[in-house]
Amino acid sequence: MSVTGAPGGATVTTRIPARLDRLPWSRWHWMIVIGLGTVWILDGLEVTVVGNIASRLSEDGSGLAITDAQVTGIAAALYVAGACSGALVFGWLTDRFGRKKLFLITLAVYLAATALTAISFSAWWFFLFRFLTGFGIGGEYAAINSAIDELIPSKYRGRVDLIINGSFWLGAVAGSLLSVLALNTDIFPKDIGWRLTFALGVVLGLVILLVRRHVPESPRWMFIHGQDAAAEKLVDGVEEQVEEETGRPLPPAEQAITVRQRKSIGFGLIARTVFRSYPKRALLGLALFIGQAFLYNAVTFGFGSILVKFFDVSSGATGYYFAVIAFCNFMGPLLLGRLFDTVGRKPMIAGTYITSGVLLFVTAWLFESGSLTAATMTGCWCLVLFFASAGASSAYLTVSEIFPMETRAMAIAFFYAVGTAAGGITGPLVFADLTASGVPGDTALAFCIGAALMVVAGVVALFFAVAAEGKSLEDIATPLSAEEKEGAAPN
């Protein structure tokens, strides 16, 4: 590493990105995955529990004066609005103050809000803390996706990112099965069971917080923000751990990068970079996020009501059906994730989006024609979401790797917020009315809206997706602070 004085900040030449990318998979990387990735399980638990307990909350004796439509409509929209707001606020703070500080703060916000949701005594209290729970979770998306991509070697980045984002559905499985237990009035009273589901989220969050304390700051963020000596020391320690674990020396890291250190990046520069320097990538990010948000809201927020209204499934049994759906969602990124690193980003992103959209069109047609039962409807959803889940996870991967490092967290936050606001706020409000009408054609229309937007996003990916597989983040998008690249640099 070399450092020279320069107006506006020191100029630093470092091999840190190349050193991180050439690391073999190790116990250190597993610590990163467990410490950061497990929060998606909490998010899946949160969203699924609310969908599953919607019918119970609206029943007399639940302890809340609230309707089914308010839970799946207003409360769901407020949760997503909170997530969008949290992503933008914490995304900016993450780029300014670092990944580690913010992924600890955002988890603390989630824990406090979830605990207060569990003691809800009125609809307005429930709505308020659903918003604040989403606020914390939205911040997690920006802080954690940034850290994951900057710490995971380029060879594994695609599959790891997809599987971590897909682990949302492990939480969904847990939430579905938990709701079955919590809604059993032979075990818990109506006004207690649903509260315990939120309390469990707090317990799991506290465990994750203990693990997360050991996850380091991103060395990539550190060397740009004037902490180059600490970044070098951190990477030295990781390399020593890996060499001790593997029993062989690491190959040399040849490529170096020279950057001018800076404390922060203004919103104006971020906006100009994303939309003026990378307009095609910006369109790609918007299309991917809007498409997946509408498809998932078309299916997941109203799934319980659809099963109850159209297939006479009892409200206490919907969790079993959704557990199966959620498991298939997780299997998508798990089984297809490796292909995003080998077959490539463009064919896999486009393929998963278009395939899931076409399959949902077929599901809508079969549903409207009355050809499905509760079991076959669930089977159709499983097939659709197997592909859609891999595609949706790739949206987070895409926007976290195709823009310069200094804008990464804010880029994730922006595209998540805009796409999710379009599909995640509008979607529940529109789809709640469509699924509540009891008319098969209305519900089929909700499916077709989500399907159409997925297909459009897949077509956009065919033209604009970036072949980022196996490449360093700095090669995909040159950091704004970069001065020059060299083949080698002094230690």
C-alpha positions in Angstrom: 0.0 0.0 0.0 1.2 3.5 -0.7 -0.2 6.8 0.5 0.6 10.3 -0.8 -0.9 13.6 0.2 -3.5 15.1 -2.0 -6.0 18.0 -1.8 -9.3 16.8 -0.5 -7.9 13.6 0.9 -4.9 11.2 0.7 -4.3 9.1 -2.3 -4.1 5.4 -1.5 -2.9 2.5 -3.6 -4.1 -0.9 -2.4 -4.6 -4.5 -3.4 -7.4 -5.1 -0.8 -10.2 -5.8 -3.4 -8.0 -8.3 -5.2 -6.9 -9.9 -1.9 -10.5 -10.4 -0.8 -11.6 -11.8 -4.2 -8.9 -14.4 -4.4 -9.6 -15.9 -1.0 -10.9 -19.5 -1.0 -14.1 -20.3 0.9 -13.4 -20.5 4.7 -14.9 -20.5 8.1 -14.5 -16.7 8.1 -16.9 -16.5 5.2 -19.4 -18.7 7.0 -19.3 -16.3 9.9 -20.2 -13.5 7.5 -23.1 -15.5 6.0 -24.5 -16.4 9.4 -24.0 -13.0 11.0 -25.5 -11.0 8.2 -27.7 -13.4 6.2 -29.9 -14.7 9.0 -31.8 -11.4 9.3 -33.7 -12.3 6.1 -35.2 -15.2 8.1 -36.6 -12.6 10.5 -38.1 -10.6 7.6 -39.7 -13.8 6.2 -41.0 -14.6 9.6 -42.5 -11.1 10.0 -44.3 -10.9 6.6 -45.6 -14.5 6.8 -46.9 -14.3 10.3 -49.0 -11.3 9.5 -50.4 -12.9 6.4 -51.2 -16.1 8.3 -52.8 -14.4 11.4 -54.8 -11.9 9.4 -58.0 -13.9 9.7 -57.5 -14.5 13.4 -56.8 -10.9 14.2 -60.1 -9.9 12.7 -62.0 -12.4 14.8 -63.9 -11.4 18.0 -61.8 -12.0 21.0 -58.4 -11.4 19.3 -57.8 -8.3 21.4 -57.7 -5.9 18.4 -60.6 -4.2 16.7 -59.2 -4.7 13.2 -60.5 -6.2 9.9 -58.9 -8.8 7.7 -58.6 -6.2 4.9 -56.9 -3.8 7.2 -54.3 -6.4 8.1 -53.5 -7.5 4.6 -54.1 -4.0 3.1 -53.2 -1.0 5.4 -50.9 -2.8 7.8 -49.0 -4.5 4.9 -48.7 -1.3 3.0 -47.4 0.5 6.1 -44.9 -2.2 6.7 -43.6 -1.8 3.2 -43.7 2.0 3.4 -41.6 1.7 6.6 -39.1 -0.6 4.8 -38.8 1.9 1.9 -38.2 4.8 4.2 -35.8 2.9 6.3 -33.8 1.8 3.3 -33.4 5.4 2.1 -32.4 6.8 5.5 -30.1 3.9 6.6 -28.8 3.5 3.1 -27.4 7.1 3.1 -26.0 6.6 6.6 -24.4 3.2 5.6 -22.5 4.9 2.8 -21.4 7.7 5.1 -20.7 5.9 8.4 -19.9 2.3 7.4 -21.7 -1.0 7.1 -21.0 -2.4 10.6 -22.4 0.5 12.7 -25.6 0.5 10.6 -26.3 -3.2 10.5 -26.2 -3.2 14.3 -28.5 -0.1 14.6 -31.1 -1.4 12.1 -31.4 -4.7 13.9 -31.9 -2.9 17.2 -34.7 -0.9 15.6 -36.3 -4.0 14.3 -36.2 -5.7 17.7 -37.7 -2.8 19.6 -40.6 -2.3 17.0 -41.4 -6.0 16.9 -41.6 -6.2 20.7 -44.0 -3.3 20.8 -46.1 -4.9 18.0 -46.6 -7.9 20.3 -48.3 -5.8 22.9 -50.7 -4.0 20.5 -53.9 -3.0 22.1 -55.5 -1.1 19.2 -55.4 -0.9 15.4 -53.4 2.4 15.4 -50.7 1.0 17.7 -50.4 -2.1 15.4 -50.2 0.0 12.3 -47.5 2.3 13.9 -45.2 -0.5 14.9 -45.7 -2.4 11.7 -44.3 0.7 10.0 -41.4 0.9 12.4 -40.6 -2.8 12.1 -40.4 -2.3 8.3 -38.2 0.8 8.9 -35.6 -1.4 10.6 -35.9 -4.2 8.0 -35.5 -1.7 5.1 -32.3 -0.4 6.6 -31.0 -4.0 6.9 -31.4 -4.5 3.1 -29.1 -1.6 2.3 -26.5 -2.2 5.0 -26.3 -6.0 4.7 -26.3 -6.4 0.9 -23.5 -3.8 0.7 -21.4 -5.7 3.3 -22.1 -9.1 1.8 -21.0 -8.2 -1.7 -17.9 -6.4 -0.5 -16.7 -9.3 1.8 -17.6 -12.4 -0.4 -15.1 -13.4 -3.1 -16.2 -12.7 -6.6 -16.2 -16.4 -7.6 -19.0 -17.1 -5.0 -20.7 -13.7 -4.9 -23.7 -14.5 -7.1 -24.8 -17.8 -5.4 -24.1 -16.5 -1.9 -26.1 -13.3 -2.4 -29.0 -15.3 -3.9 -29.1 -17.9 -1.2 -28.8 -15.3 1.6 -31.7 -13.2 0.1 -33.6 -16.4 -0.5 -33.3 -17.4 3.2 -36.2 -15.0 3.7 -38.3 -18.1 2.8 -36.8 -20.2 5.6 -38.3 -17.6 7.9 -41.5 -17.9 5.9 -41.6 -21.6 6.6 -41.0 -21.0 10.3 -43.7 -18.3 10.3 -46.2 -20.5 8.6 -45.7 -23.4 11.0 -45.5 -21.1 14.0 -48.8 -19.6 13.0 -50.5 -23.0 12.9 -49.4 -23.6 16.5 -50.1 -20.1 17.7 -53.6 -20.0 16.2 -54.6 -23.3 17.8 -57.1 -22.2 20.5 -56.7 -25.5 22.3 -53.2 -24.4 23.2 -53.3 -20.5 23.3 -56.2 -18.1 23.8 -57.2 -16.0 20.8 -55.7 -12.9 22.2 -52.3 -14.5 23.2 -51.2 -16.8 20.4 -50.6 -14.2 17.7 -48.7 -12.0 20.2 -46.3 -14.9 20.9 -45.4 -15.1 17.2 -44.0 -11.6 17.3 -42.2 -12.3 20.6 -40.4 -15.2 19.0 -39.0 -12.7 16.4 -37.5 -10.7 19.2 -35.8 -13.7 20.7 -34.3 -14.8 17.3 -33.2 -11.2 16.7 -31.3 -11.1 20.0 -29.5 -14.3 19.0 -28.5 -12.8 15.6 -27.3 -9.6 17.3 -24.9 -11.6 19.5 -23.4 -13.3 16.3 -23.3 -10.1 14.3 -21.1 -8.3 16.8 -18.2 -10.3 15.4 -18.8 -9.4 11.7 -16.1 -6.8 10.7 -16.5 -3.6 8.8 -16.0 -3.8 5.0 -12.3 -3.2 4.2 -13.4 -1.8 0.8 -15.4 0.9 2.7 -12.6 1.5 5.1 -9.8 2.2 2.7 -11.8 4.8 0.8 -12.9 6.5 4.1 -9.4 7.1 5.5 -9.1 3.9 7.5 -6.6 2.2 5.2 -4.2 1.1 7.9 -7.1 -0.7 9.8 -8.3 -2.2 6.5 -4.9 -3.7 5.8 -4.6 -5.1 9.3 -8.1 -6.6 9.0 -7.3 -8.3 5.7 -3.9 -9.5 7.0 -5.7 -11.2 9.9 -8.2 -12.9 7.5 -5.4 -14.1 5.3 -3.6 -15.6 8.2 -6.8 -17.4 9.3 -7.4 -18.8 5.8 -3.8 -20.0 5.4 -3.9 -21.7 8.8 -7.2 -23.4 7.9 -6.1 -24.5 4.4 -2.5 -25.4 5.3 -1.1 -23.6 2.2 -0.1 -20.1 1.2 -2.4 -17.9 -0.7 -1.5 -16.9 -4.3 -0.4 -13.3 -4.8 -2.9 -10.6 -5.5 -1.7 -8.8 -8.6 -4.3 -6.1 -9.3 -4.2 -2.8 -7.4 -6.4 0.2 -7.3 -5.5 3.8 -6.5 -8.2 6.0 -4.8 -8.5 9.4 -3.3 -9.9 9.1 0.1 -13.1 10.9 1.0 -15.5 11.1 4.0 -18.8 11.1 2.2 -20.6 11.3 -1.2 -23.4 13.9 -1.8 -26.9 13.0 -3.0 -26.3 15.0 -6.2 -23.2 13.0 -7.2 -25.0 9.7 -6.4 -27.9 10.7 -8.6 -25.7 11.9 -11.4 -23.7 8.7 -11.3 -26.6 6.3 -11.2 -28.8 8.0 -13.8 -26.4 9.9 -16.1 -23.4 7.6 -16.1 -25.4 4.3 -15.9 -28.9 5.0 -17.3 -29.4 1.4 -18.7 -28.4 -0.1 -15.4 -30.8 2.2 -13.6 -33.6 1.1 -15.9 -32.7 -2.5 -15.3 -32.8 -2.0 -11.5 -36.2 -0.4 -11.6 -37.7 -3.0 -13.8 -36.4 -5.9 -11.7 -37.6 -4.5 -8.4 -41.0 -3.4 -9.6 -41.6 -6.7 -11.4 -40.8 -8.9 -8.4 -42.6 -6.6 -5.9 -45.9 -6.8 -7.9 -45.7 -10.6 -8.4 -45.0 -11.3 -4.8 -47.7 -9.0 -3.5 -50.1 -10.5 -6.0 -49.5 -13.9 -4.5 -48.3 -13.7 -0.9 -50.3 -10.9 0.7 -53.6 -12.5 -0.2 -52.8 -16.1 -0.3 -54.6 -16.9 3.0 -57.8 -15.1 2.0 -57.8 -16.9 -1.4 -57.5 -20.3 0.3 -60.2 -19.5 2.8 -62.7 -17.8 0.4 -62.3 -19.9 -2.7 -61.3 -23.3 -1.4 -62.9 -23.4 2.1 -59.6 -23.9 3.9 -59.9 -23.1 7.6 -57.9 -20.0 8.7 -56.0 -22.2 11.2 -54.7 -24.5 8.4 -53.4 -21.9 5.8 -50.0 -22.0 7.5 -49.5 -25.6 6.2 -50.1 -24.6 2.6 -47.8 -21.6 2.8 -45.0 -23.6 4.5 -44.9 -25.7 1.3 -44.9 -22.6 -0.9 -42.2 -20.9 1.2 -40.0 -24.1 1.0 -40.2 -24.0 -2.8 -39.3 -20.4 -2.8 -36.1 -21.1 -0.8 -35.2 -24.1 -3.1 -35.2 -21.7 -6.1 -32.1 -19.7 -5.1 -30.5 -22.7 -3.4 -30.7 -24.9 -6.6 -30.4 -22.2 -9.2 -28.0 -19.8 -7.4 -24.8 -21.5 -8.7 -25.9 -21.0 -12.3 -25.8 -17.2 -11.9 -22.0 -17.6 -11.4 -21.5 -20.2 -14.1 -24.2 -19.8 -16.9 -24.1 -16.1 -16.3 -26.2 -13.2 -14.9 -28.0 -12.2 -18.1 -29.5 -15.5 -19.2 -30.4 -16.5 -15.6 -32.0 -13.2 -14.6 -34.0 -12.9 -17.8 -34.9 -16.6 -17.7 -36.2 -16.7 -14.1 -38.2 -13.5 -14.6 -39.9 -14.5 -17.9 -40.5 -18.1 -16.8 -42.2 -17.2 -13.5 -44.3 -14.6 -15.3 -45.5 -17.0 -18.0 -46.3 -19.7 -15.3 -48.3 -17.2 -13.3 -50.4 -16.3 -16.4 -51.2 -20.0 -16.8 -52.1 -20.2 -13.1 -54.5 -17.2 -13.5 -56.2 -18.9 -16.4 -56.6 -22.2 -14.5 -57.9 -20.4 -11.4 -60.5 -18.4 -13.2 -61.7 -21.4 -15.1 -62.3 -23.3 -11.8 -59.8 -26.0 -12.6 -57.9 -25.9 -9.4 -58.2 -27.2 -5.9 -56.4 -25.9 -2.8 -53.7 -28.5 -3.4 -53.2 -27.9 -7.1 -53.4 -24.1 -6.5 -50.6 -24.5 -4.0 -48.7 -26.6 -6.5 -49.0 -23.9 -9.2 -47.8 -21.2 -6.8 -44.8 -23.4 -5.9 -43.7 -23.8 -9.5 -44.1 -20.0 -10.2 -42.3 -19.0 -7.1 -39.4 -21.5 -7.5 -38.3 -19.4 -10.4 -39.5 -16.0 -9.2 -37.6 -16.3 -5.9 -34.3 -16.8 -7.7 -35.2 -13.8 -9.9 -36.2 -11.6 -7.1 -33.0 -12.4 -5.1 -31.0 -11.6 -8.2 -32.5 -8.1 -8.2 -30.8 -7.3 -4.9 -27.6 -8.9 -6.3 -27.8 -6.8 -9.4 -28.2 -3.3 -7.9 -25.6 -4.1 -5.2 -22.8 -4.9 -7.8 -23.4 -2.8 -10.9 -22.8 0.7 -9.4 -19.7 2.3 -7.8 -18.8 1.3 -4.3 -19.4 4.7 -2.8 -23.0 4.6 -4.0 -23.7 0.9 -3.3 -25.9 1.1 -0.1 -27.7 4.2 -1.4 -28.3 2.5 -4.8 -29.7 -0.6 -3.1 -31.9 1.6 -1.0 -33.2 3.7 -3.9 -34.1 0.8 -6.2 -35.6 -1.2 -3.3 -37.6 1.8 -2.2 -38.9 2.9 -5.6 -39.6 -0.6 -6.8 -41.1 -1.8 -3.6 -43.2 1.4 -3.1 -44.7 0.8 -6.6 -45.4 -2.9 -6.0 -45.4 -3.2 -2.3 -47.6 -0.3 -1.3 -49.8 -0.1 -4.4 -49.9 -3.9 -4.6 -51.4 -4.8 -1.3 -54.0 -2.0 -1.5 -55.1 -3.0 -5.0 -54.8 -6.8 -4.5 -56.6 -6.7 -1.1 -59.7 -5.4 -2.8 -59.4 -7.8 -5.7 -59.0 -10.9 -3.5 -61.6 -9.7 -1.0 -64.3 -9.4 -3.7 -64.9 -13.2 -3.9 -64.9 -13.0 -7.7 -62.4 -15.4 -9.3 -61.9 -13.1 -12.2 -60.7 -10.3 -9.9 -58.1 -12.5 -8.2 -57.0 -13.7 -11.6 -56.5 -10.1 -12.7 -54.2 -9.6 -9.7 -52.1 -12.5 -10.8 -52.0 -11.2 -14.4 -50.7 -7.8 -13.3 -47.8 -9.4 -11.4 -47.1 -11.8 -14.3 -47.0 -9.1 -16.9 -44.6 -6.9 -15.0 -42.3 -9.9 -14.4 -42.2 -10.7 -18.1 -41.4 -7.0 -18.9 -38.6 -7.0 -16.4 -37.2 -10.2 -17.9 -37.2 -8.6 -21.4 -35.4 -5.6 -20.0 -32.8 -7.9 -18.5 -32.2 -9.6 -21.9 -31.0 -6.2 -23.2 -29.4 -4.5 -20.2 -28.3 -7.1 -17.6 -24.5 -6.9 -16.9 -22.2 -10.0 -17.2 -20.9 -9.5 -13.7 -20.2 -13.2 -12.9 -16.7 -13.8 -11.5 -15.7 -10.1 -11.8 -14.3 -7.8 -9.1 -16.8 -5.2 -8.0 -14.2 -2.6 -9.0 -14.1 -4.0 -12.6 -17.9 -4.0 -12.9 -18.2 -0.3 -11.8 -15.1 1.8 -11.2 -15.2 3.5 -7.8 -15.9 7.2 -8.0 -12.7 7.8 -5.8 -10.5 5.8 -8.2 -7.5 7.7 -9.6 -5.9 4.9 -11.7 -5.4 1.2 -11.8 -2.0 -0.5 -11.8 -0.8 -4.0 -12.3 1.0 -4.0 -9.0 1.5 -1.9 -5.9 3.9 -1.8 -3.0 2.8 -3.6 0.2 
